[in-house]
Amino acid sequence: MVALALCLPARAEILVFQTSTSGKQLFINDENKTVEKKSERGYFVINADLSYPDSVTISDANFLHYEQKAGSKIQYTTILNPAYMDLLLVDNGKKKQMVLRWFDNVTGTYTVVEGTAATKTIGANLDTYTASSLSGSTVWRQLDFRTGSGNIKLKLDAKATNLANNTAGMTVKAIIEAYSQVLESKGYSGE
């Protein structure tokens, strides 16, 4: 378990998800074009005010990706701009849905995931609607010569989420840095 120790803003909930992505990407250079399989895991950490389900405010989100590629263990972090993110809690009568979508304007990656939401305890005396798992698709474009699409799954890490919401001073950045240090100890280096 990652040691997560570090002040939450006045009203905020931190959600920590473990992720897995698999898909294919087209790589184009001057000599050739190839289609490669892409598979990576990661941690998606978001800080959002979920107290008003009709108007969720996201203040911070980071995505730590890691993968083994050509014999190397690689990790990199994407800092997402909250202006390009939406977290929607939708009540469809019999069931509530959580829809999370984001656009990373640096890489051109667009992702949409959804899952069934229910009331969950995510910290001491802190209950909110959230999904235990979300799935959907992602489409990416990197540096104009690498494009692809794939499936993405997010699974709520209840233990890390509870710890983050119960620890004074916890931030999204601190959580990502803690996971990155664990990955470094396992041989993952920055890309």
C-alpha positions in Angstrom: 0.0 0.0 0.0 1.2 3.4 -0.9 1.8 5.6 2.2 -0.4 8.6 1.6 0.2 11.3 4.2 -0.2 15.0 3.6 -5.4 19.9 3.7 -8.3 19.4 1.8 -10.1 22.4 0.5 -13.2 23.3 2.5 -15.5 20.9 0.6 -13.9 18.4 -1.6 -13.8 14.7 -2.1 -10.8 12.9 -3.5 -11.5 9.8 -5.6 -8.6 7.4 -6.4 -9.1 4.9 -9.2 -6.9 2.2 -10.6 -7.0 2.1 -14.4 -6.3 -0.2 -17.3 -6.4 0.7 -20.9 -5.9 -1.5 -24.0 -6.2 -0.7 -27.6 -4.4 -0.2 -30.8 -2.4 2.8 -32.2 -1.3 3.7 -35.6 2.3 4.9 -35.8 3.3 6.9 -38.9 6.8 8.0 -39.8 8.6 8.8 -43.1 9.5 5.2 -43.8 6.4 3.2 -42.8 3.1 2.9 -41.0 2.5 0.3 -38.3 -0.4 -0.6 -36.1 0.8 -1.5 -32.6 -1.1 -2.9 -29.6 -1.1 -0.6 -26.6 -1.7 -1.6 -23.0 -1.1 0.4 -19.9 -2.2 0.6 -16.3 -2.4 3.6 -14.1 -3.9 5.7 -11.3 -6.5 8.4 -11.9 -7.0 10.8 -9.0 -9.6 13.5 -9.0 -10.6 16.2 -6.5 -14.2 17.2 -6.9 -17.0 18.8 -4.9 -19.8 16.2 -5.1 -22.1 17.9 -2.6 -24.3 19.2 -5.4 -24.9 16.3 -7.9 -26.5 18.6 -10.5 -23.4 20.7 -10.6 -20.2 18.9 -9.7 -17.1 21.0 -9.6 -13.7 19.5 -10.4 -10.7 21.3 -9.0 -7.8 19.0 -9.8 -7.1 15.7 -11.6 -4.0 13.8 -12.5 -3.5 10.6 -14.4 -0.4 8.5 -13.8 0.2 6.0 -16.6 2.6 3.1 -16.6 3.5 0.4 -19.1 6.1 -2.0 -20.3 7.2 -1.1 -23.7 10.1 -2.7 -25.8 11.6 -4.1 -22.6 11.5 -0.8 -20.7 9.2 0.1 -17.8 7.9 3.6 -18.4 5.7 5.9 -16.4 4.4 9.4 -17.1 1.8 11.8 -15.5 -0.9 13.7 -17.3 -2.1 16.8 -15.4 -5.7 17.4 -16.6 -7.2 20.8 -16.9 -10.5 20.9 -15.0 -11.9 23.2 -17.6 -11.9 20.3 -20.0 -13.6 17.8 -17.6 -17.1 16.9 -16.6 -18.3 14.6 -13.9 -22.1 14.0 -14.2 -24.3 12.1 -11.7 -27.4 11.2 -13.7 -30.6 9.8 -12.1 -32.4 7.5 -14.6 -35.2 6.7 -12.3 -34.3 3.2 -11.1 -30.6 3.6 -11.3 -28.0 6.4 -11.0 -25.1 6.7 -13.4 -21.8 8.4 -13.0 -20.3 9.7 -16.3 -16.8 11.1 -16.3 -15.3 12.7 -19.5 -12.2 14.6 -20.1 -10.1 16.0 -22.9 -6.3 16.4 -22.6 -5.6 19.2 -25.1 -1.8 18.5 -25.0 -2.1 15.0 -26.5 -5.5 15.4 -28.0 -6.8 12.5 -25.9 -10.6 12.3 -25.3 -12.0 9.8 -22.8 -15.6 9.0 -21.7 -16.3 6.4 -19.0 -19.5 5.5 -17.1 -20.8 3.2 -14.4 -23.6 2.7 -11.9 -23.4 5.0 -9.0 -24.5 4.3 -5.4 -23.9 5.9 -2.0 -20.5 5.0 -0.8 -18.5 5.9 2.3 -15.3 7.6 1.0 -14.0 9.0 4.3 -14.9 9.4 7.9 -18.5 10.7 8.0 -18.3 11.3 4.3 -20.8 9.5 2.1 -21.4 10.4 -1.6 -22.7 9.0 -4.8 -19.9 7.5 -6.8 -19.3 4.5 -9.0 -17.2 1.5 -7.9 -16.2 0.9 -11.5 -16.4 2.9 -14.8 -15.7 1.8 -18.3 -15.7 3.4 -21.7 -13.4 4.4 -24.5 -10.5 6.7 -25.2 -9.2 8.1 -28.4 -5.7 9.7 -28.6 -3.5 11.6 -30.9 0.1 12.3 -29.9 2.4 14.5 -31.8 0.4 14.1 -35.0 2.1 10.8 -35.9 0.6 8.5 -33.3 -3.2 8.0 -33.1 -5.3 5.2 -31.6 -8.3 4.2 -29.6 -9.0 1.7 -26.9 -11.1 0.6 -24.0 -10.5 2.0 -20.5 -11.6 0.8 -17.1 -11.5 2.6 -13.8 -11.9 0.8 -10.5 -12.4 2.8 -7.3 -9.6 2.1 -4.8 -11.8 2.3 -1.7 -8.9 2.0 0.7 -6.8 4.7 -0.9 -9.9 7.0 -1.3 -10.8 6.6 2.3 -7.2 7.3 3.4 -7.0 10.4 1.1 -10.2 11.8 2.5 -9.2 11.1 6.1 -5.7 12.5 5.9 -5.2 16.2 6.6 -3.3 18.0 3.8 -3.8 15.3 1.2 -3.7 16.6 -2.4 -4.0 15.0 -5.8 -0.4 15.8 -6.6 0.8 14.2 -3.4 -1.1 11.0 -4.1 0.3 10.8 -7.7 3.8 11.4 -6.4 3.5 8.6 -3.8 2.3 6.1 -6.5 5.1 7.3 -8.8 7.7 6.6 -6.1 6.4 3.1 -5.7 6.6 2.6 -9.4 10.2 3.9 -9.4 11.1 1.3 -6.8 9.8 -1.3 -9.2 11.9 -0.1 -12.1 9.6 2.3 -13.9 11.3 5.4 -15.1 9.9 8.7 -16.6 9.4 8.9 -20.3 
